[in-house]
Every structure is written in C-alpha cells, then in structure tokens.
C-alpha cells in the first residue's frame, strides 16, 4: 500500500507566466524551482516555492489546455474580475507583513482585520487572484456565533 506523505504541488492560474514568476519572487520572496518548455506546442511549466517550504511548489499556469475552453475562459473571467481565490499564506505578524508588502507595491484589497481565527488581510496578485494572509490564533466553534 502506498502512503501519501504531503501535498507537493498546487496550481495558481496567471495571465503571464514571466510576470507572475517575477511577482511571486520579487514581492513575496518565493524562489523559482522550475521553468521548462515542453514539447512542440510550447507548453511551459513554471514553479515557485516558499524558501522555507520547498516541498510545496506552486505552478504558475496560464488557463488553457489541458482545461477545456469553457473552464479556461471562466478562470480568465474570474481573474479579470478579481474574484479568483488562489492561496492562503501564514504569517507571524499580519500588520508587519502588510506594511512590508505594501512598501514593495503589493496591492491589498483588505487591510489587516481581526477575525475569530486570527488577523487576516487579502492581497491581489498581478493576475487578479486573491491571496489570504493570516496570522492565526486559537479559536473554537463558539467564536463564530
């Protein structure tokens, strides 16, 4: 029997792989882990990872094959509308991280705000995806009443 050990890859859709790779490395401090063009069709596989968690790569993909045309178009519309969720990012100090990223030109659509599960801010990346930045705290179901 095979045992799954961890999640190793997640996909974030983007409008431009070069721009997205620069944004995730320059703004968030991720590192490039791969940039390979495969086959005759020019399919490009671009990955980045947080330097302290290299076991989880983020592939930056332009919506297209192998997705069908309808799904790819729906993802493009969602990104263009700024309503496409992408990643949750943990931080030890949401306010400080907000200030550091704002100084780097990162667009926040919600500044840090207290929630039952911690302090949360919402970022918009260069493709319109939103990323949730969370400084978690202990909570119970009663905290949501």
Order of alpha helices (4+ residues) and beta strands (2+ residues): beta-alpha-beta-beta-beta-alpha-beta-alpha-beta-beta-beta
